[in-house]
Amino acid sequence: MTAAENVCYTLINVPMDSEPPSEISLKNDLGNCDMSASLTSFPPVEKGDVKLKTEALKKVIIMILNGEKLPGLLMTIIRFVLPLQDHTIKKLLLVFWEIVPKTTPDGRLLQEMILVCDAYRKDLQHPNEFIRGSTLRFLCKLKEAELLEPLMPAIRACLEHRHSYVRRNAVLAIYTIYRNFEHLIPDAPELIHDFLVNEKDASCKRNAFMMLIHADQDRALDYLSTCIDQVQTFGDILQLVIVELIYKVCHANPSERARFIRCIYNLLQSSSPAVKYEAAGTLVTLSSAPTAIKAAAQCYIDLIIKESDNNVKLIVLDRLIELKEHPSHERVLQDLVMDILRVLSTPDLEVRKKTLQLALDLVSSRNVEELVIVLKKEVIKTNNVTEHEDTDKYRQLLVRTLHSCSVRFPDMAANVIPVLMEFLSDNNEAAAADVLEFVREAIQRFENLRPLIVEKMLEVFHAIKSVKIYRGALWILGEYCSTKEDIQSVMTEVRRSLGEIPIVESEIKKEAGELKPEEEVSVGPAQKLVTEMGTYATQSALSSSRPAKKEEDRPPLRGFLLDGDFFVAASLATTLTKIALRYVSLVQEKKKQNSFNAEAMLLMATILHLGKSSLPKKPITDDDVDRISLCLKVLSECSPLMNDIFNKECRQSLSHMLSAKLEEEKLSQKKESEKRNVTIQPDDPISFMQLTAKNEMSSKEDQFQLSLLAAMGNTQRKEAADPLASKLNKVVTQLTGFSDPVYAEAYVHVNQYDIVLDVLVVNQTSDTLQNCTLELATLGDLKLVEKPSPLTLAPHDFANIKANVKVASTENGIIFGNVVYDVSGAASDRNCVVLSDIHIDIMDYIQPASCTDAEFRQMWAEFEWENKVTVNTNIIDLNEYLQHILKSTNMKCLTPEKALSGYCGFMAANLYARSIFGEDALANVSIEKPIHLGPEAPVTGHIRIRAKSQGMALSLGDKINLSQKKTSL
């Protein structure tokens, strides 16, 4: 459907509680005259007011829409309502004449319509421009050529009216009449072309040009050729239509591209954002030359920066990402990375996230240095700005982007690491954890950077505020300090962070309030006093003050231990053991070796003593005691085996993990690139543009049609472009039985946040069913938008009723209801047929998504609703069961394929999905194969589902329960 053919709707509010009036009462209200006087005088004497007639006319319109015929009212309306000059009455009459039957049963025009035609000829010559314009709009909806023929001279005359509202509606009327009844105005294209040449108003020119596009494209092109240099001076609504014409012409006839591509280039400079957006999209489809792609991309970037609406920014960013997906366009966009990074000035986190991802995808060795400089500046900016709530999340995104850049381009790591390591002491633990992960990977991969990283780590070590980051920093220092000086520095920093030892004794002294060196002795200010004798005397006081005991005054490690976090103590014990064993191998003097080992053992012993005392908020756990005791034993024995385990095996484990991670990333990149590469089969036909017939050319995808489908939410399923095809793919839901007086069945169309029920209602009786109403109610987070209007069904007649339901969240919803009706002529109460329930499938709203392991663990800890589903299936293979669950639930498996490969009798996997409403769903599959029951025994285990809302967790659990068993075909 083209823009010129879009359907226009008039919404009429129907009060459901009122009784339908009789035809006689309506006739009295509409006539509204003294019936006794009408017998003796003509015309009848009016005595009622316009308001009463307005209400009566509204009731008539509603009754006709519900299927009533009311033929007796036609002449009453013509006599008593049509001559009135009230504007509200005239508007309602336009609706009335649109819906009222205008022909006899044999298809001939009613005689009364001649009077109506004459009335509208007068309205087309009315001095009020609103009445003229609205009458012209009404004529667009008339399908009777006999009614339109006498009005043609008046319609033509309206093209020369002084008011633009009348002229633009006259153009629309001429276009629809020409399209439906060409013989009534055969010279319409020529007439409109002449009108277009002389017209000055933008909206009139737009309508005229739109008509020429659809009625006589050659004339439209001729007009465009004459004014192609002035296109930039036109109004934006006309420019949009010109862009559409150029696209369609070049799409159908590629040889015309050279003629109009310059015009599209010029429109990229338009003052209207909508025109710029459409022109850029059209330019990309018409030309794949690097200059065209660069101009379009530059236009998109300018739009993103200048537009204030975040939704617009995201839409245009998606267009840029689509451009990047094309292999030949990617290199052009790589030169614009710095321009793309200008979008980071937008405060919205989602826009920044997409921008950083796009920049990361486009980064190359040519521009990585500039990219890193910009990102470093942005990171420093976030350190100074704290008022915005998304600052911490934005800093996290920047850290991850810099991390990825450094891994892909190792030369950049030396510039990035010093800036990022400042954030290890950040209050935001998530950002600091990302920095720590990056540092751990960098120190393992880049040996030349190890001294720099260790030096920076020792600098910020004392300022670290989070215990989790502290543990990670301890591990890195213990693993990669390889020189004697570094090892001594680590020991110094640990002593500094631990404070005075033994810890227990010093804390008891503090509690007892004994004077400490930090206590201050001060002399109070002298005060002048008056004695009993009346003389002056001075008095001064010597006081000692002890600083108030504050948690912040404690060294960080000491604070963690007194808070009862002894896991960091176990990590410290491992670090001390590693550096002590390494120190022994580096230093030959026995005395220094023993001294260092003794210091390390003293620290572990004092921590053990503290853990067993009552000073910490929580006592030390048995696991931590065992770990520290083991480290003490290792240091006391110093065996070569333990040295290998502590100083070699740990690093090898990290190396294996990082290489597996890198391999997984490469594999996913390879899959992504394979998806993007266009594969052509050996027997695919080759299409030559010059040899393709015009009707075949038109079968290609139309950009404007695609944008319309995107607005309707059908971008994911291209087959939905054809409504018949989409209906055939749907399952019909039977709502009533075949023996019921009213048979009903429904198609359920799910379109993102809307559900459209297309209900077919069939009258299976020999009676006329009046006020047949589909009454619906919902259960769950569903909301009925509007009640379907009642209708009248003739014997064995049928009708389609549409009902819209809004969806608010991902929860299993149920739609239920009934059909109620009155039998014509029967005195009984209303009849009712109960409908079967319609269950809305949760899978229409769940899409596979991915997240990092850290994000998964964080969400798993935060989400409060858990649903545990017991595995009950007939599948006997672990992998097959996992794939079956993934297919049934639309979830994505986050556990790498390498971790799932092989066979060991059990399997654990993490699954993740996100709904279109932004709700997250997590699942952990823990299954095993009971070998003792034989090879044919089915899989057993549990699936734990976690979600933020109860509905999501329960709905997903129900879906898994229903689809666990594999059905045999």
HELIX and SHEET records of a PDB file:
HELIX    1   1 ALA A    3  GLU A    5  5                                   3    
HELIX    2   2 GLU A   23  GLY A   31  1                                   9    
HELIX    3   3 MET A   35  THR A   40  1                                   6    
HELIX    4   4 VAL A   50  LEU A   65  1                                  16    
HELIX    5   5 PRO A   71  LEU A   73  5                                   3    
HELIX    6   6 LEU A   74  PHE A   80  1                                   7    
HELIX    7   7 HIS A   87  ILE A   99  1                                  13    
HELIX    8   8 MET A  113  ASP A  123  1                                  11    
HELIX    9   9 GLU A  129  LEU A  139  1                                  11    
HELIX   10  10 ALA A  145  LEU A  148  1                                   4    
HELIX   11  11 GLU A  149  LEU A  151  5                                   3    
HELIX   12  12 MET A  152  CYS A  158  1                                   7    
HELIX   13  13 SER A  164  ASN A  180  1                                  17    
HELIX   14  14 GLU A  182  LEU A  184  5                                   3    
HELIX   15  15 ALA A  188  ASN A  198  1                                  11    
HELIX   16  16 ALA A  202  ALA A  215  1                                  14    
HELIX   17  17 GLN A  217  THR A  226  1                                  10    
HELIX   18  18 ILE A  228  THR A  233  5                                   6    
HELIX   19  19 ASP A  236  ALA A  252  1                                  17    
HELIX   20  20 PRO A  254  GLU A  256  5                                   3    
HELIX   21  21 ARG A  257  LEU A  267  1                                  11    
HELIX   22  22 PRO A  273  LEU A  286  1                                  14    
HELIX   23  23 PRO A  290  LYS A  306  1                                  17    
HELIX   24  24 ASN A  310  GLU A  325  1                                  16    
HELIX   25  25 PRO A  327  GLN A  334  1                                   8    
HELIX   26  26 VAL A  337  ILE A  340  1                                   4    
HELIX   27  27 LEU A  341  SER A  345  5                                   5    
HELIX   28  28 LEU A  349  LEU A  362  1                                  14    
HELIX   29  29 VAL A  368  ASN A  384  1                                  17    
HELIX   30  30 THR A  391  ARG A  408  1                                  18    
HELIX   31  31 PRO A  410  MET A  412  5                                   3    
HELIX   32  32 ALA A  413  MET A  421  1                                   9    
HELIX   33  33 GLU A  422  SER A  425  5                                   4    
HELIX   34  34 GLU A  429  ARG A  445  1                                  17    
HELIX   35  35 GLU A  447  LEU A  449  5                                   3    
HELIX   36  36 ARG A  450  VAL A  460  1                                  11    
HELIX   37  37 PHE A  461  ALA A  463  5                                   3    
HELIX   38  38 VAL A  467  TYR A  480  1                                  14    
HELIX   39  39 LYS A  484  LEU A  498  1                                  15    
HELIX   40  40 ILE A  503  ALA A  512  1                                  10    
HELIX   41  41 GLU A  551  ASP A  553  5                                   3    
HELIX   42  42 PRO A  556  LEU A  562  1                                   7    
HELIX   43  43 PHE A  567  LEU A  586  1                                  20    
HELIX   44  44 LYS A  590  LYS A  612  1                                  23    
HELIX   45  45 ASP A  622  GLU A  637  1                                  16    
HELIX   46  46 PRO A  640  ASP A  644  1                                   5    
HELIX   47  47 ILE A  645  GLU A  649  3                                   5    
HELIX   48  48 CYS A  650  ARG A  676  1                                  27    
HELIX   49  49 MET A  689  LEU A  691  5                                   3    
HELIX   50  50 LYS A  694  MET A  697  1                                   4    
HELIX   51  51 GLN A  703  ALA A  711  1                                   9    
HELIX   52  52 LYS A  718  ALA A  721  5                                   4    
HELIX   53  53 PRO A  723  ASN A  729  1                                   7    
HELIX   54  54 ILE A  842  ASP A  844  5                                   3    
HELIX   55  55 ASP A  853  GLU A  862  1                                  10    
HELIX   56  56 LEU A  878  THR A  889  1                                  12    
HELIX   57  57 GLU A  897  LEU A  900  1                                   4    
HELIX   58  58 ILE A  931  LEU A  933  5                                   3    
HELIX   59  59 GLN A  950  SER A  963  1                                  14    
SHEET    1   A 2 GLU A 520  VAL A 523  0                                        
SHEET    2   A 2 LEU A 542  SER A 545 -1                                        
SHEET    1   B 2 GLN A 527  VAL A 530  0                                        
SHEET    2   B 2 TYR A 536  GLN A 539 -1                                        
SHEET    1   C 5 THR A 733  GLN A 734  0                                        
SHEET    2   C 5 VAL A 742  ASN A 751 -1                                        
SHEET    3   C 5 ASP A 754  ASN A 763 -1                                        
SHEET    4   C 5 PHE A 798  VAL A 807 -1                                        
SHEET    5   C 5 LEU A 782  LEU A 784 -1                                        
SHEET    1   D 4 LEU A 791  LEU A 793  0                                        
SHEET    2   D 4 LEU A 769  LEU A 779 -1                                        
SHEET    3   D 4 GLY A 813  VAL A 823 -1                                        
SHEET    4   D 4 ASN A 831  VAL A 834 -1                                        
SHEET    1   E 4 LEU A 791  LEU A 793  0                                        
SHEET    2   E 4 LEU A 769  LEU A 779 -1                                        
SHEET    3   E 4 GLY A 813  VAL A 823 -1                                        
SHEET    4   E 4 ILE A 838  ILE A 840 -1                                        
SHEET    1   F 3 ILE A 846  PRO A 848  0                                        
SHEET    2   F 3 PHE A 906  SER A 915 -1                                        
SHEET    3   F 3 LYS A 892  CYS A 893 -1                                        
SHEET    1   G 5 ILE A 846  PRO A 848  0                                        
SHEET    2   G 5 PHE A 906  SER A 915 -1                                        
SHEET    3   G 5 ASP A 920  GLU A 928 -1                                        
SHEET    4   G 5 THR A 940  ALA A 947 -1                                        
SHEET    5   G 5 TRP A 865  THR A 870 -1                                        
END                                                                             
